Amino acid sequence: MFKHIHATNYGIDISRGRLDSFDKEIIKYAFEHKGRRVAVNIGCGAGKVSIILALIGFDVWLYDIDDLREYYARVGEVLGIENKLHFTRCDIRDMFQVSQNITRGAGQENVCAISVPNDIAIAISQRVLHHVPYPDAECVINGLYKNMIANGKLFLSVSGVECKFAGGYTCAREPIERRFCDVGDDGEIYSVYNAVCLYTQSEVVHLLQNAGFIVQDIETTRFGNHRVIVSK
């Protein structure tokens, strides 16, 4: 019913498909949450989970490198939640004034001014953070922690060094701070054409704990993505 164009260099937008177990964990927590109902979704794609959060009363702030303004405006109009969906087109490296050390690709030069709520109860970032260098990922995670309410939760998934598209990942043995390269021919299968920073599970934990988050649950999927739930 709703269509949008996806920037295929950054992977297939699987958020348009069925809700997976991680999405269901997010929705379960959203129903249980009491108090301020503000959520952010970084690298939102056309995700169903964001729309569901809006339908149950959350103000949802959405960020993506694709221009999805028309898509979310239409969804909001049809479902009567136009005042609950707040979309900004941006590169996530600009959300918390992070470094500008990577040249923007064609068509990505016009980055909007970025407004991020400072009372976040739920933060979501699925299969996005590995698309930026580690120092930039640190800035994003630190910014989320700073803008999150006490006991708020972050639901994060990032791809690991042994994920299915990492067969040609030549920088796997580099220190995480310098680990940023392409994945070779395997990336074409999953539409990953740009450089990535892939993680071990312990590196994900270190990233989050350094920001101040408390790790509540972490797993690595059969695909090789690390899924982690943390609280402030």
PyMOL commands that set and color helices and strands:
alter all, ss='L'
color gray80, all
select helices_A, chain A and resi 14-16+21-32+48-55+69-79+92-94+129-131+134-146+176-178+186-189+201-211
alter helices_A, ss='H'
color red, helices_A
select strands_A, chain A and resi 38-42+59-64+85-89+120-126+148-159+214-220+225-231
alter strands_A, ss='S'
color yellow, strands_A
deselect
rebuild
show_as cartoon
